[in-house]
């Protein structure tokens, strides 16, 4: 384990596993910080490591990445703005699932109050809000093409965790039941139904949903990804560290 990285030049002396482990170590527990703090953290500390790993990307071409990405990933740290629009996201119950049929899903459980020990017994009696954003993906002319196609939501008992199997089943069943609609519809410019959210939050999600995001893998291997995303050309890029969990 690397204890410190005092200079950018020393990054080149560390092996790739050390750099990956160092990133995971210094971002552990920091994904719940404010977006401003995470953005500064990336700028001041993480960006040189991202850049060094990007230079070592074993699969730099999008065509190479398409088969590697299949499976279930956990986003362990991210500066994506809308993931925490709803308060109380449970990091251990957040997943990114890629299937070989051209669809992937970002799934998360939100349970406000779960972080506070003195509220855990009370909050466990309430319902959790589960959110799934389904996107279509493909590689075109050497780049990832992403299109938002649906937002699904559900209220469920908090004491039953949203685990990987439950998330996979929800994603698979939804795509199966709506595959005809998805395949026949090329324009997903209609606002999604977000009746379980307040108007302000629903408006923010709708704006993100109607955009056409850009996605780039700065680094990807069989169990680790550094992802750069951008919702609009004028928007500041977001960065995500994800690890494979299945």
C-alpha angles and dihedrals in degrees: 000000000000111000096196142350105217097174139023091234091062091060090076090059094060122084120241096254090054092051093048092048091047091053091051091048098050094044095047110122093005100097091088093059121108118280091245092055092047092049091052090045090055093047096046103035116006104044096076090052092047089050093049093048089046089059088054096047104145091202107037096160119083090222089061093049098055096082096038093056096061114114138041124319133184117218101221098178131009145161094206103136103213099050091084100036086109109059123237103038111177108222093199089057098048119105143174111206125190120193126191093241093078098265132107134178138212107209129182140165120223121200114163112215097025091113093059112082095206091055099043096092091048097041091050088069092059130078124267123225113230118196129191125185111195118203135183117227138187139150116251125179092342096312137096114252115202129186127180109228109168147000118211126188136185139179112222140165112282095216090066106071121227095238130179095268093050090048092048091049092049093049095044094047093048095050091045093051094046102031093109092052092046094048094047096046118077097168116063095175097126119106112253122241106258100167094151093061131074117254096257094051093042090052092054092049091047092054091051092045095053093054125091104233125212119222130194130173107222086183133003136169133153095290109015135056137182108197131192116198133177126188096195134010092246094046122098111256119254125219130210135188112206133178129198115251098172 
